[in-house]
Amino acid sequence: MDKMQATMEKYFVPFAAKINGQRHVAAVRDAFTLSFPLTMAGSMVLLINYVFLDPSGFIASLLHLGDLIPNLADYQAILNSVINGTTNILAVLIAFLTAYQLAEEMDGDKVLCGVTSLSAYFILYPAARTFEDGSGTGLTTTYLGAQGLFVALFVGLFVAEVLTRLGRNSKLRISMPAMVPPAVSKSFNLLIPIMIVLGLTGLINFIFSNITSDGIQVLIYNVIQAPLTSLGSSMGTILTFVVVQQFLWVLGIHGPNTLSALRSVIFTEQQNMNLAYVAANGTAWGAPYPVNWGSINDAFGNTGGSGATLGLIIAMFIAGRKNKAQYQIAKMSLAPGLFNINEPIIFGFPLVMNPMYVVPFILAPVVCNIFGWFCVEVIKIIPPVAYSVAWTTPGFLIPFLGSGANNVMALVIGFVCVAISTVIYLPFVIASTRAAIKAEQAGEGE
């Protein structure tokens, strides 16, 4: 461990620090940091809605709240609108905040860059569609949330970079008389650069709209999804999905949502056949498909959410207390993380575009999946995870409940997976904490 830590401090930490200091990476990081309060609020609402108010949620099922409270699910509608205004518009927030932060780094006009970025984002958004009943038209909400993050990041960086540079060109400024209010004068100074930026965005949209009628958002989705269509169902397929899913998260794309349609095509039939088997036989032993997405990744590699991030939270409690900002986020993320809601960690640290945590974020679920597969398929010490378990069930309980809740080893293995992910994250937490301390000391010395 000491040798590994020394190697990381010598090579990895300086490299990560250099990347973190790059203005585009810093703008993305700070944008997600600014969006954290809304992300956290949305996550807490998700926690209440799907753990307590959903009759199939973990706590609701455990306490039989559906039997005690008539029409329990109807109460979810009270908080659904909160989700629409937080996590479901994350891409819109990031488009503004990324441009805002990069403009600040470049000494540009922060607000106008942010507002122009919003305009550009919706120029590139899929065109409005006519309702089936012909009553009007509307935009799809698909790419307003996490699934639209990649384009939102690109737009924010593009707009701030180009608009700030063009704004420095005195030939493109419209000078106003001295008596004109400063806010109006500033707006006119950037009027021509804004027109140029929006014109370029319109050109980009025109080009991509000729490639596909749905534009750049859908094209990115399809380009990512298409290479995976020929994969069959095997452990190799599962690990491929895990790596691609985690890498997409790192880029700011909602990995699970992006791959969900393809995953469903490949794995749903197998999961349904496993359910039919346990319904007929009363046991998961002998289930026909012991290796599929639900029985491997959802059971062993998803504790705390994508990236097995409950291990990261625990590692922060062990070794990250001196990294005050991330430690506070870890504390606030513990409750949602126990129920596999990890947006606070992904967007609060953030793990998106964070070179320090790329390796463990991808490696932890891969290793946990291989360990689970080894226990189920190679040494066969637990039954396959064939029963359907609510996604809000604490990840360390899923192997136990999903295999029939009658095998103590399955319960032990669930906790071992948490320990494995914690060990994988630990050296990176230590390195990140030391880097944060050095940065803090350097700031105090200036």
N, C-alpha and C positions, 0 to 999 in steps of 0.2 A: 504493500500500500504506500509506504514512504517513498519507494523508488518511483512508483507511478505518479505520485503527487509531485515529486521533484521534476519529473519529465514534463508534466503538465504546466508547472509554473515556469519552466525554462522556455518551452516552445508554444504551448497552446494559449496560455494567459496573455502574453504580449501580442500574439496574433489576434486573439479575440478583442483585446483592448483597442488595438489599432482599427479593427473593423467597426467596433462600437463607436469610435470617434469620428468615423466617416459621416458626413452630414446627412446623406440620404438614409443611412441606417439609423442614425440618431433621430431623424425626423419621424421615421416609422415607429421606433421604440417609444418616443415621447407622445406620439399620437395615441397609441394604445394605452399608455399610462393615463392620459387625460380622459380617455373614454372609460376607464376602470370603474368609477363610481356607478355609472349607468349599467355597465356590464354586471357588476356585483348586485345591483338592485334587481336586474332581470333574472339573475341566477337564483336569488333568494325567492323570487316569485315562482320560478320553476320548481324550486324545492317544495314550496307550500302546495302548489297546484298538482304536482305529480307524485308526491310522496304522501301527502295528507288528504288531499281532496279527490284524488283518483282512486276509486274503489279497488283497483288492481295494484295500486302503489304499495311500497314495502310497509310503511307504518299503518296505512289504512287496512291492508290485508292482515297485518299482525294483530291489530286491535279490533278487527271486524267492524270498522267504522261504517262501511256500506250497509250493514244490518242495523246499526244503531241510529244512523242518521238517514232518513228517507231522501232520495234524490241527491245524494252527496255530490255526484259529478256535476250537477247543475251549478253548484257554487263555484266551480272553476271559471265560469263566465265572468265573475266579478273581477278576477285578476288577469284575464286574458288580454285585456286592453293594455295593461302595464307591459306585458311582454312585447306587444306590437310597438310600443314606444321606446324600447330599450334594445334587447338583443335582436329583434327583427328588423331594425334599421341600422345595424352596426356598420354596414358598408357606407351608408350615407354619412354617418358621423366620421368615419375614418377618411373619406374623401376630403371632407372639410379640414379635419385636424392635421392630416399629413401635409397638405398644402400650407396650412397655417404655420406649422412647426418648421418646415423647410424655408419658408419665407423669412421667418425669424432668424434662422441660421444664416441666411444670405442678406439680412438687413433690407428685406423687401417689405411691401405692404401686406401685412399678415391677413387682415380681414378681407381685402379685395381678392387676394390669392385664394383664400378659403371659399369665398362666395363663387368665384369664377370656377373653381374646381367642382363645386356642386353642379353648376350649370353644365360643365363639360361631362360630368358623370352621367347626367340624364340625357345629354346628346347621344352618348354611346349606349344608353339603356335600350333593351328590346322595345320595338315600337308597340304602341297601344293596339289592343285587339278588340274586335267587335264581339259583344256578348252574343251568345247563341240565340237568345230571344229577340235580338235586334234592338234592344232598348238603349244601347249606348256603347261606349268603348272604355277600356281601362287598361292600366299597366299590370303586368304580372308582379307579384311581390317576391318572387323566387330569389332575385338577385339584390334585394334591399338589405338582406341580412348577411350572414357569414359567407354564403356562397358567392357573393359579389365582391369579396374583399380583394381578390387579386387585381381586378380592374380598378377598384377604388384606390388601391395603393399606386398603381401605375398612373392614374389620372392625377392624383394629388402631387406626385413627384414631378410629372411632366408639366403641369400647369405652373407650379411654383417656380420651377427652374426656368422655363421659357419666359413667363410673365415678368419675373424679377429682372432677368437679363435685358429684355426689351424695354422695361421701364427705366433703365439707366441711359437709354439712348435719347439724348435731348431732342433729336429730330422727330421723334415720335410723340413728343409731349404737346399738349394743347395748353398754352399758358392763359391763365385767367387774370382779370384785374385784381388789384390788392384788396378791394372791398368785398370780394367774393369770400364767403365762409371757407375756412380751411378744408373741411370735409368735402365740400363740393369741388374745390380746386384740386384736391388730391384725386378725386374720382375722375375728373377730366384729364389729369396728367396721364392716367393709365387707360384712357378710353380706347385709343388706337391699339396699344398692346393687347388689351382684352379682346378686341375685335379680331386681331390676328390669331390669338390663341383659340378662340371659339371657332374661327374659320378653319384652322388646322384640325381641330377636333371633328368638325363636320366632315372634312375630307376623309379623315380616318374612318369615321362611321360609314361614309359612302362606300369606301373600298371594302370594308368588312361586310356591309350589307349586300354587296354584289357577290361576295363569296358564299354567304348564307343569309337568308331573309331575316333571320333572328339577330344578326349582328355579332359583335365581338364576344359578348358574354356566353352565348350558346356555343359559339365556335370553340372557345377555350374549353368549355365543358366537354364537348364532343371529341376534341383532339386528345384530351386527357383520357377519356373513357375508351376511345376506339382501340388503342393498342392492347387493351386488356380483354377484348371480347373473345379471343380464341383460347383463353386459359381454361383448363379443366379444373375440377374440384379435387384438391389434394393438399397436403401440408405445404408444398411449395407454392400453391396458389394462395393459401391463407397468408403465408409470410410475405408474398409479393403484394397482396392487398394491404397488409399492415405497413410495409415500408412506404408504399406509394401514398397511402392515407396520411401517415405521419409527415412525410415530406411535403405534402400539399398543405398541411397545417402550418408548417414552417414558412411556407411561401405566403401564408395568409388566406389560403383557400380552405373552406370547410371540407376536410377530407372525407369523413363519413357520409355527408350529404351528397358530395360529388360522385362517390362510388356506389351509393345505395342502390340505384336502379340495377346496375350490373351485378352487384352482390346478390340482390334478390333473385335475378335470373339464374344464377349459378347455384345458390345454396338453399333457397326456400323450399324446394321440393324435398331435399334431403331432410331438412329440419321437420317438415310435416310428416314424413315417413317415420322418423324417430318418434314423434308424438303419437302417431297411430300405433306404433309398436308397443310403447309403454302403456297406452290405453288398453290394448288387447292382452298384454302379459303382466301388467302390474309391476314391472321392474325395468330398469334401464340396462341391465346386463344383457348383452346380445343385441343391442340396438344396431340396425343395419348400417348406419353412417356415424361411427364414433368420431370421425374427423370431418368437421364442417365449421363454418364461421361461428355459429352460435355456441357450439360445444367446445370450441377451442379459444378463439379470441375473446368472445363475450364472457367466457367463464374464467379464463386465466390471465389474459393480457389487457384487460380493460378496467382494472381496479382503480377507482378514482376518476375514470374517464379515459379518453384517448391519451396514449402515452403512459398509462399506468401511473398517473401523476399523484396518487395518494402516497407513493414512495417518495416523490419529490417533497411533498409537504412534511412527511416524517423526517426526511433528511434535513430539511430546513430547521426543524425543532432540535435536531441533534447537533448540527454544526453551523447553522446559518443565523444565529441570533445577533451576531455583530453586523450583519448586513441588514440594517434596520428597515429599509423600505421593503425589501422582498420578504423579510420575516413578518412584517405586519400583514402583507398580502397573504402569506401562508396561513397565518392565524385566522384571518377572515374566510379563507377558502376551505378550512377544515370541514365545517358542517356540510356545505354543498358537496365537497369531494367525497365524503363518506357515502353519498348517494349517487356517485358517478356524474356529478355536474361540475365540470372543471373549467368553464369559461373564465372564472376569476383568475385562475393560474395561467391559462393560455394567453389571455389578453391583459392580465395585470402585471405579470413579471416583466415583459411578456415573453412567451416562448416563441411567438411569431417573429421571424427575422432576428433571432437571438443566437449568435454563433456559439455562445457558451454552453447552451443546452441542446443543440441539434443532435449530438451523438446519443446522449442518454434518452432523449425523447423518442428516438427511433429504436434504440437498442433494447430498452426496458421491456416493451411489449413483445418484441421478437423473442427474447430469452425466456420470458414467462410463458409464451405460447409453446415454445419447444419443451420447456419443463412440463407443462400440462399434457402435451402430446405424449411425452415419455411415460408419464404416470398412467395415462389412459390406454395407450396403444401398445407400448413396448413391454413394460413390466406389469401392466394391468392390475394395479393395486386399488383402483377405484372404478366404478361403473362410468360409462359415457355420460356426459351432461346432456340429457335428452329431454328433460321436462322443461316446459316454458316457465321462465322466471322474469318478473318485471324488471325493466332496465334500471329502475331506481333502487333495486336491492343492493345493499353494500357489497362491493365486488368480492370481498373475501368470503362471503356466504354463498355466492352463486355456485361454486363447484359442489358444495354440500346439498343445497336445496335442489339444484338442477339435476343431481344424480339420484334423487329419491329421498334425501334427508335421513338416510339410515346407514351411512358409512362415515365413521369418525375420521378416517384418513382423508376423506374429501374436505372435511373442515380444516384439518391440519394443513393440507396442501394450499388451501385458499390463503391462509396466513403466511405460508412459506413464499407464495408469489409476492405478497406485500413486502416481505423481507428482501427478496431478490431485487425488486425494483428499487427499494431503499438503498441497498448496497451499490447498485449501478449509478444512482443519482448522487450518492454521497461525495465521491471525489470531485465532482463538478460543482457541487454546492460549496465545498471547501475552497476550491479554486476561485469561484465567483465571489465568495465572501472576502477572501484575501485581496482580490482585485478591487473590490468596493472599498475596503479599508485603505488601500494604497491611494486610490483616487480621492478619498475623503481627506487623507493626510496631505496629499499634494495640493488640494484646494485650500486647506487651512494655511499651508506654507506660502501661498501667493500673497 
